[in-house]
Amino acid sequence: MSSISPSCQILKDEYDACFNSWFSENYLKGDTKADMCTNLFKKYQACIKDAIKEHKIALWELENEPATKKT
């Protein structure tokens, strides 16, 4: 899935790769302490928040978006 904003895509890709690595290499092997990707997540989250403000997206619009059909 792509990021809500193209300017955040690189941060999303970096976070996704980090999370997937942490999940498979640590979490699934019983190491459930805080993941190593927190800083990347915070940077990506800040980028998304800025994009939401920039595009004037009301959060309720995101929550009420219709579910996509599964075929």
Distance bins in CASP14 RR format, pairs under 12 A and 6 or more apart:
PFRMAT RR
TARGET T0000
AUTHOR 0000-0000-0000
RMODE 2
METHOD distances of the structure
MODEL  1
1 9 0 0 0 0 0 1 0 0 0 0 0
1 12 0 0 0 0 1 0 0 0 0 0 0
1 13 0 0 0 0 0 1 0 0 0 0 0
1 16 0 0 0 0 1 0 0 0 0 0 0
1 68 0 0 0 0 0 1 0 0 0 0 0
2 8 0 0 0 0 1 0 0 0 0 0 0
2 9 1 0 0 1 0 0 0 0 0 0 0
2 10 0 0 0 0 0 1 0 0 0 0 0
2 12 1 0 0 1 0 0 0 0 0 0 0
2 13 0 0 0 0 1 0 0 0 0 0 0
2 16 0 0 0 0 0 1 0 0 0 0 0
3 9 1 0 1 0 0 0 0 0 0 0 0
3 10 0 0 0 0 1 0 0 0 0 0 0
3 11 1 0 0 1 0 0 0 0 0 0 0
3 12 1 0 1 0 0 0 0 0 0 0 0
3 13 0 0 0 0 1 0 0 0 0 0 0
3 14 0 0 0 0 0 1 0 0 0 0 0
3 15 0 0 0 0 1 0 0 0 0 0 0
3 16 0 0 0 0 1 0 0 0 0 0 0
3 44 1 0 0 1 0 0 0 0 0 0 0
3 45 0 0 0 0 0 1 0 0 0 0 0
3 47 1 0 0 1 0 0 0 0 0 0 0
3 48 1 0 0 1 0 0 0 0 0 0 0
3 50 0 0 0 0 0 1 0 0 0 0 0
3 51 1 0 0 1 0 0 0 0 0 0 0
3 52 0 0 0 0 0 1 0 0 0 0 0
4 11 0 0 0 0 0 1 0 0 0 0 0
4 12 0 0 0 0 1 0 0 0 0 0 0
4 44 0 0 0 0 0 1 0 0 0 0 0
4 45 0 0 0 0 0 1 0 0 0 0 0
4 47 0 0 0 0 1 0 0 0 0 0 0
4 48 1 0 0 1 0 0 0 0 0 0 0
4 49 0 0 0 0 0 1 0 0 0 0 0
4 50 0 0 0 0 0 1 0 0 0 0 0
4 51 1 0 1 0 0 0 0 0 0 0 0
4 52 1 0 0 1 0 0 0 0 0 0 0
4 53 0 0 0 0 0 1 0 0 0 0 0
4 54 0 0 0 0 0 1 0 0 0 0 0
4 55 0 0 0 0 1 0 0 0 0 0 0
4 57 1 0 0 1 0 0 0 0 0 0 0
4 59 0 0 0 0 0 1 0 0 0 0 0
4 61 0 0 0 0 0 1 0 0 0 0 0
4 62 0 0 0 0 1 0 0 0 0 0 0
4 65 0 0 0 0 0 1 0 0 0 0 0
5 11 0 0 0 0 1 0 0 0 0 0 0
5 12 0 0 0 0 1 0 0 0 0 0 0
5 44 0 0 0 0 0 1 0 0 0 0 0
5 46 0 0 0 0 0 1 0 0 0 0 0
5 47 1 0 0 1 0 0 0 0 0 0 0
5 48 1 0 0 1 0 0 0 0 0 0 0
5 49 0 0 0 0 0 1 0 0 0 0 0
5 50 0 0 0 0 1 0 0 0 0 0 0
5 51 1 1 0 0 0 0 0 0 0 0 0
5 52 0 0 0 0 1 0 0 0 0 0 0
5 53 0 0 0 0 0 1 0 0 0 0 0
5 54 1 0 0 1 0 0 0 0 0 0 0
5 55 1 0 0 1 0 0 0 0 0 0 0
5 57 0 0 0 0 1 0 0 0 0 0 0
6 12 0 0 0 0 0 1 0 0 0 0 0
6 13 0 0 0 0 0 1 0 0 0 0 0
6 47 0 0 0 0 0 1 0 0 0 0 0
6 51 0 0 0 0 1 0 0 0 0 0 0
6 54 0 0 0 0 0 1 0 0 0 0 0
6 55 0 0 0 0 0 1 0 0 0 0 0
7 44 0 0 0 0 0 1 0 0 0 0 0
7 46 0 0 0 0 0 1 0 0 0 0 0
7 47 1 0 0 1 0 0 0 0 0 0 0
7 48 0 0 0 0 1 0 0 0 0 0 0
7 50 0 0 0 0 1 0 0 0 0 0 0
7 51 1 0 0 1 0 0 0 0 0 0 0
7 54 0 0 0 0 1 0 0 0 0 0 0
7 55 0 0 0 0 0 1 0 0 0 0 0
8 14 0 0 0 0 0 1 0 0 0 0 0
8 15 0 0 0 0 1 0 0 0 0 0 0
8 16 0 0 0 0 0 1 0 0 0 0 0
8 40 0 0 0 0 0 1 0 0 0 0 0
8 43 0 0 0 0 1 0 0 0 0 0 0
8 44 1 0 0 1 0 0 0 0 0 0 0
8 45 0 0 0 0 1 0 0 0 0 0 0
8 46 0 0 0 0 1 0 0 0 0 0 0
8 47 1 1 0 0 0 0 0 0 0 0 0
8 48 1 0 1 0 0 0 0 0 0 0 0
8 49 0 0 0 0 1 0 0 0 0 0 0
8 50 0 0 0 0 1 0 0 0 0 0 0
8 51 1 0 1 0 0 0 0 0 0 0 0
8 52 0 0 0 0 0 1 0 0 0 0 0
8 54 0 0 0 0 0 1 0 0 0 0 0
8 55 0 0 0 0 0 1 0 0 0 0 0
9 15 0 0 0 0 0 1 0 0 0 0 0
9 16 0 0 0 0 0 1 0 0 0 0 0
9 44 0 0 0 0 1 0 0 0 0 0 0
9 47 0 0 0 0 1 0 0 0 0 0 0
9 48 0 0 0 0 0 1 0 0 0 0 0
9 51 0 0 0 0 0 1 0 0 0 0 0
10 16 0 0 0 0 0 1 0 0 0 0 0
10 17 0 0 0 0 0 1 0 0 0 0 0
10 40 0 0 0 0 0 1 0 0 0 0 0
10 43 0 0 0 0 0 1 0 0 0 0 0
10 44 0 0 0 0 1 0 0 0 0 0 0
10 47 0 0 0 0 1 0 0 0 0 0 0
11 17 0 0 0 0 0 1 0 0 0 0 0
11 18 0 0 0 0 0 1 0 0 0 0 0
11 37 0 0 0 0 0 1 0 0 0 0 0
11 39 0 0 0 0 0 1 0 0 0 0 0
11 40 1 0 0 1 0 0 0 0 0 0 0
11 41 0 0 0 0 1 0 0 0 0 0 0
11 42 0 0 0 0 1 0 0 0 0 0 0
11 43 1 0 1 0 0 0 0 0 0 0 0
11 44 1 0 1 0 0 0 0 0 0 0 0
11 45 0 0 0 0 1 0 0 0 0 0 0
11 46 0 0 0 0 1 0 0 0 0 0 0
11 47 1 0 1 0 0 0 0 0 0 0 0
11 48 0 0 0 0 1 0 0 0 0 0 0
11 49 0 0 0 0 0 1 0 0 0 0 0
11 50 0 0 0 0 0 1 0 0 0 0 0
11 51 0 0 0 0 0 1 0 0 0 0 0
12 18 0 0 0 0 0 1 0 0 0 0 0
12 19 0 0 0 0 0 1 0 0 0 0 0
12 37 0 0 0 0 0 1 0 0 0 0 0
12 40 0 0 0 0 1 0 0 0 0 0 0
12 41 0 0 0 0 0 1 0 0 0 0 0
12 43 0 0 0 0 0 1 0 0 0 0 0
12 44 1 0 1 0 0 0 0 0 0 0 0
12 45 0 0 0 0 0 1 0 0 0 0 0
12 47 0 0 0 0 1 0 0 0 0 0 0
12 48 0 0 0 0 1 0 0 0 0 0 0
12 51 0 0 0 0 0 1 0 0 0 0 0
13 19 0 0 0 0 0 1 0 0 0 0 0
13 20 0 0 0 0 0 1 0 0 0 0 0
13 40 0 0 0 0 0 1 0 0 0 0 0
13 44 0 0 0 0 1 0 0 0 0 0 0
13 47 0 0 0 0 0 1 0 0 0 0 0
14 20 0 0 0 0 0 1 0 0 0 0 0
14 21 0 0 0 0 0 1 0 0 0 0 0
14 37 0 0 0 0 1 0 0 0 0 0 0
14 39 0 0 0 0 0 1 0 0 0 0 0
14 40 1 0 1 0 0 0 0 0 0 0 0
14 41 0 0 0 0 1 0 0 0 0 0 0
14 43 0 0 0 0 1 0 0 0 0 0 0
14 44 1 0 0 1 0 0 0 0 0 0 0
14 47 0 0 0 0 0 1 0 0 0 0 0
15 21 0 0 0 0 0 1 0 0 0 0 0
15 22 0 0 0 0 0 1 0 0 0 0 0
15 23 0 0 0 0 0 1 0 0 0 0 0
15 35 0 0 0 0 0 1 0 0 0 0 0
15 36 0 0 0 0 0 1 0 0 0 0 0
15 37 1 0 1 0 0 0 0 0 0 0 0
15 38 0 0 0 0 1 0 0 0 0 0 0
15 39 0 0 0 0 1 0 0 0 0 0 0
15 40 1 0 1 0 0 0 0 0 0 0 0
15 41 1 0 1 0 0 0 0 0 0 0 0
15 42 0 0 0 0 1 0 0 0 0 0 0
15 43 1 0 0 1 0 0 0 0 0 0 0
15 44 1 0 1 0 0 0 0 0 0 0 0
15 45 0 0 0 0 1 0 0 0 0 0 0
15 46 0 0 0 0 0 1 0 0 0 0 0
15 47 0 0 0 0 0 1 0 0 0 0 0
15 48 0 0 0 0 0 1 0 0 0 0 0
16 22 0 0 0 0 0 1 0 0 0 0 0
16 23 0 0 0 0 0 1 0 0 0 0 0
16 37 0 0 0 0 1 0 0 0 0 0 0
16 40 0 0 0 0 1 0 0 0 0 0 0
16 41 0 0 0 0 0 1 0 0 0 0 0
16 44 0 0 0 0 1 0 0 0 0 0 0
17 23 0 0 0 0 0 1 0 0 0 0 0
17 24 0 0 0 0 0 1 0 0 0 0 0
17 25 0 0 0 0 0 1 0 0 0 0 0
17 36 0 0 0 0 0 1 0 0 0 0 0
17 37 0 0 0 0 1 0 0 0 0 0 0
17 40 0 0 0 0 1 0 0 0 0 0 0
17 44 0 0 0 0 0 1 0 0 0 0 0
18 24 0 0 0 0 0 1 0 0 0 0 0
18 25 0 0 0 0 0 1 0 0 0 0 0
18 26 0 0 0 0 0 1 0 0 0 0 0
18 35 0 0 0 0 1 0 0 0 0 0 0
18 36 1 0 0 1 0 0 0 0 0 0 0
18 37 1 1 0 0 0 0 0 0 0 0 0
18 38 0 0 0 0 1 0 0 0 0 0 0
18 39 0 0 0 0 1 0 0 0 0 0 0
18 40 1 0 1 0 0 0 0 0 0 0 0
18 41 0 0 0 0 1 0 0 0 0 0 0
18 43 0 0 0 0 0 1 0 0 0 0 0
18 44 0 0 0 0 0 1 0 0 0 0 0
19 25 0 0 0 0 0 1 0 0 0 0 0
19 26 0 0 0 0 0 1 0 0 0 0 0
19 27 0 0 0 0 1 0 0 0 0 0 0
19 35 1 0 0 1 0 0 0 0 0 0 0
19 36 0 0 0 0 1 0 0 0 0 0 0
19 37 1 0 1 0 0 0 0 0 0 0 0
19 38 0 0 0 0 0 1 0 0 0 0 0
19 40 0 0 0 0 1 0 0 0 0 0 0
19 41 1 0 0 1 0 0 0 0 0 0 0
19 44 0 0 0 0 0 1 0 0 0 0 0
20 26 0 0 0 0 0 1 0 0 0 0 0
20 27 0 0 0 0 0 1 0 0 0 0 0
20 28 0 0 0 0 0 1 0 0 0 0 0
20 35 0 0 0 0 0 1 0 0 0 0 0
20 36 0 0 0 0 0 1 0 0 0 0 0
20 37 0 0 0 0 1 0 0 0 0 0 0
20 40 0 0 0 0 0 1 0 0 0 0 0
21 27 0 0 0 0 0 1 0 0 0 0 0
21 28 0 0 0 0 0 1 0 0 0 0 0
21 35 0 0 0 0 1 0 0 0 0 0 0
21 36 0 0 0 0 1 0 0 0 0 0 0
21 37 0 0 0 0 1 0 0 0 0 0 0
21 40 0 0 0 0 0 1 0 0 0 0 0
22 28 0 0 0 0 1 0 0 0 0 0 0
22 29 0 0 0 0 0 1 0 0 0 0 0
22 30 0 0 0 0 0 1 0 0 0 0 0
22 31 0 0 0 0 1 0 0 0 0 0 0
22 32 0 0 0 0 0 1 0 0 0 0 0
22 33 0 0 0 0 0 1 0 0 0 0 0
22 34 0 0 0 0 1 0 0 0 0 0 0
22 35 1 0 1 0 0 0 0 0 0 0 0
22 36 1 0 1 0 0 0 0 0 0 0 0
22 37 1 0 1 0 0 0 0 0 0 0 0
22 38 0 0 0 0 1 0 0 0 0 0 0
22 40 0 0 0 0 0 1 0 0 0 0 0
22 41 0 0 0 0 0 1 0 0 0 0 0
23 29 0 0 0 0 1 0 0 0 0 0 0
23 30 0 0 0 0 0 1 0 0 0 0 0
23 31 0 0 0 0 0 1 0 0 0 0 0
23 32 0 0 0 0 0 1 0 0 0 0 0
23 35 1 0 0 1 0 0 0 0 0 0 0
23 36 0 0 0 0 0 1 0 0 0 0 0
23 37 0 0 0 0 1 0 0 0 0 0 0
24 30 0 0 0 0 0 1 0 0 0 0 0
24 31 0 0 0 0 0 1 0 0 0 0 0
24 35 0 0 0 0 0 1 0 0 0 0 0
25 31 0 0 0 0 1 0 0 0 0 0 0
25 35 0 0 0 0 0 1 0 0 0 0 0
25 36 0 0 0 0 1 0 0 0 0 0 0
25 37 0 0 0 0 0 1 0 0 0 0 0
26 32 0 0 0 0 1 0 0 0 0 0 0
26 33 0 0 0 0 1 0 0 0 0 0 0
26 34 0 0 0 0 0 1 0 0 0 0 0
26 35 1 0 0 1 0 0 0 0 0 0 0
26 36 1 0 0 1 0 0 0 0 0 0 0
26 37 0 0 0 0 0 1 0 0 0 0 0
27 33 0 0 0 0 1 0 0 0 0 0 0
27 34 0 0 0 0 0 1 0 0 0 0 0
27 35 1 0 0 1 0 0 0 0 0 0 0
27 36 0 0 0 0 0 1 0 0 0 0 0
27 37 0 0 0 0 0 1 0 0 0 0 0
34 41 0 0 0 0 0 1 0 0 0 0 0
35 41 0 0 0 0 1 0 0 0 0 0 0
37 43 0 0 0 0 0 1 0 0 0 0 0
37 44 0 0 0 0 1 0 0 0 0 0 0
37 45 0 0 0 0 0 1 0 0 0 0 0
38 44 0 0 0 0 0 1 0 0 0 0 0
38 45 0 0 0 0 0 1 0 0 0 0 0
39 45 0 0 0 0 0 1 0 0 0 0 0
39 46 0 0 0 0 0 1 0 0 0 0 0
40 46 0 0 0 0 0 1 0 0 0 0 0
40 47 0 0 0 0 0 1 0 0 0 0 0
41 47 0 0 0 0 0 1 0 0 0 0 0
41 48 0 0 0 0 0 1 0 0 0 0 0
42 48 0 0 0 0 0 1 0 0 0 0 0
42 49 0 0 0 0 0 1 0 0 0 0 0
43 49 0 0 0 0 0 1 0 0 0 0 0
43 50 0 0 0 0 0 1 0 0 0 0 0
44 50 0 0 0 0 0 1 0 0 0 0 0
44 51 0 0 0 0 0 1 0 0 0 0 0
45 51 0 0 0 0 0 1 0 0 0 0 0
45 52 0 0 0 0 0 1 0 0 0 0 0
46 52 0 0 0 0 0 1 0 0 0 0 0
46 53 0 0 0 0 0 1 0 0 0 0 0
47 53 0 0 0 0 0 1 0 0 0 0 0
47 54 0 0 0 0 0 1 0 0 0 0 0
48 54 0 0 0 0 0 1 0 0 0 0 0
48 55 0 0 0 0 0 1 0 0 0 0 0
48 57 0 0 0 0 0 1 0 0 0 0 0
48 59 0 0 0 0 0 1 0 0 0 0 0
48 62 0 0 0 0 0 1 0 0 0 0 0
49 55 0 0 0 0 0 1 0 0 0 0 0
49 57 0 0 0 0 0 1 0 0 0 0 0
49 59 0 0 0 0 0 1 0 0 0 0 0
50 57 0 0 0 0 0 1 0 0 0 0 0
51 57 0 0 0 0 1 0 0 0 0 0 0
51 62 0 0 0 0 0 1 0 0 0 0 0
52 58 0 0 0 0 1 0 0 0 0 0 0
52 59 1 0 0 1 0 0 0 0 0 0 0
52 60 0 0 0 0 0 1 0 0 0 0 0
52 61 0 0 0 0 1 0 0 0 0 0 0
52 62 0 0 0 0 1 0 0 0 0 0 0
53 59 0 0 0 0 0 1 0 0 0 0 0
55 61 0 0 0 0 0 1 0 0 0 0 0
55 62 0 0 0 0 0 1 0 0 0 0 0
57 63 0 0 0 0 0 1 0 0 0 0 0
57 64 0 0 0 0 0 1 0 0 0 0 0
57 65 0 0 0 0 0 1 0 0 0 0 0
58 64 0 0 0 0 1 0 0 0 0 0 0
58 65 0 0 0 0 0 1 0 0 0 0 0
59 65 0 0 0 0 0 1 0 0 0 0 0
END
